């Protein structure tokens, strides 16, 4: 086995560029149960950007907005709407991560940059990813502050958490013909391996299809599926995303929970919308999967999907887009041995997404 030249400790945070950071933070607090933990802005001496850091379990989100119309964040939001700008990965040595990835073809956008305050020194650097998205390497071993120098801790009560534990995977949509390029990029530049490959025969309906490759790092802690549209009679969900996001970008973030029934019930109580699954799905899946000890009536009532493979099974559900544009959404997932991504659910999921597209006039 070859040496892992880019050892990754795990997901550090996901940064979103948004039109209004305060309102985005409020939304994720009150609906998804993320607790505000730190912020920067005018009060901390930053005259350009307002950012809020929220966390739940091991998941950490950062929402950033600009004070001026000519800022990079403002331009990003004007083009893409609210969306993911940076996927941050924690490493032991940012300088080494940048050096090794650059030697293998990465475009370095930000060199290893140390910042310090009374809590220590934090180092970060960035490389280019698909579209306007970046990978950010973060080195925290010498930092003990709430998030990063320039931020101050927030003493906020926050809403009750909904049971989110950790990021399971992060999915990127790219243009037709680009999936293989980015899969090779992950392999060459990041040292990832191809975990799974789904073709248009696996993921299709009468009208549309997509192809997907799943890349994961050496430890299996970080997984990144890459989707591209496939030829179909009508516009696929991937094409709709690309049309409204104006380019490649993060389609959804999948978050694990230890009790998907409680998590989804609480999210529904907080008015989070989920994709609607046809009732016929549950009869079909009961016959396909058999008895795995789950309550099929409860699954159907909440709209939760179930899939089984040789390693076990998983439960999953997908929210509707969380902003006006039909772009970013979330997946809630509970794994019971399965390392897969619910391939048995793709057909039902596609049908339900196409029904939503038809309502928007975009199918």
DAFEN-V295197 format. One record per helix or strand of 3 or more residues. SS is the DSSP state (2 for helix, 1 for strand). FROM is the first residue (numbers start at 1). LEN is the number of residues. If there is no record, write none. Layout:
ss: (SS;SS)
from: (FROM;FROM)
len: (LEN;LEN)
This chain:
ss: (1;2;1;2;1;1;2;1;2;1;1;1;1;2;1;1;1;2;1;2;2;2;1;1;1;2)
from: (10;21;35;42;49;59;72;83;94;108;120;134;164;179;193;209;223;237;249;260;280;296;305;312;329;343)
len: (8;10;6;3;8;8;9;8;10;10;9;6;11;12;6;8;8;9;9;10;10;7;5;8;9;18)
